[in-house]
């Protein structure tokens, strides 16, 4: 079996989960398939680093003594805001030698700083996508997916999305069955597809400043099957439809119709993940007129029909004892 050397870059201010999540996945795969991965860590000078959580991580070696061969993994964290220049120079020089380069969360900012994302598709934590796009206009930023593969370059969204990406790498390297076994061991759902949206509708939108509009937002979330037309929502807020639509867009950052669409889609996703309800019942409970309307919404946004989405997300069965 081919041994895949994995080099994990460490630096002060990193997010510890960006390291431990993927490493747990890859090390678990190495235990199940001995020799599949050899994982090493390296800091700029070989000294221990302090994560943003206060944890201290001790590297195996210094970056000057490290050569990425198969997989180079770059975590994110507060330390990417003003990165160590030595780290950026090392990435610019050595990352192209790796067979694949992987970033988690704001690690994409380090890759972009080193010029490695120019002309490439990439993602990062949803709160940093605009920053990445503005600071590095040559990067083709995709804010929705939880991870993006562009050739030999892999970038993922915030924190736990690094686990999803690592599972996807294991599936590419060693097959779906082993990836599912690792997911089961870590007590996570089956591997999420990269094109799943990385944040909830509530996170994607702003919270309205005025109380009546905030109350309407909450009402939409709690009642996705209700009449959520502009006229009905405006009446609930005590405003004219025209005034309501304008105020909602200004304060929430999207039109009422778009907000309702996102809330209904998220409600349907969660119901498919958490219940055994049939597709027709889910569509009715979440405000879709017909199962076909729900199917079109899923395919348009998530790239999968509801039945396929449920198949991907049902928990792995507990093995018989």
Secondary structure, DSSP 8 states (H G I E B T S, - for coil): ---EEEEEEE-TTB-HHHHHHHHHHHHHHHHHSTTSEEEEEEESSS--EE-TTS-EE--SEEGGG----SEEEE--BGGGTT--HHHHHHHHHHGGGSSEEEE-TTHHHHHHHTT-STT-EE---GGGHHHHHHH-TTSEE-SSBSEEEETTEEEE-STTHHHHHHHHHHHHHH-HHHHHHHHHHTT--S---TTSBSS-HHHHS---SSHHHHHHHHHHHH-TTS---HHHHHHHHTS-HHHHHHHHHHHHSS-HHHHHHHHHHHHHHHHHHH----HHHHHHHTT-SSHHHHHHHHHHHHSS-HHHHHHHHS-------
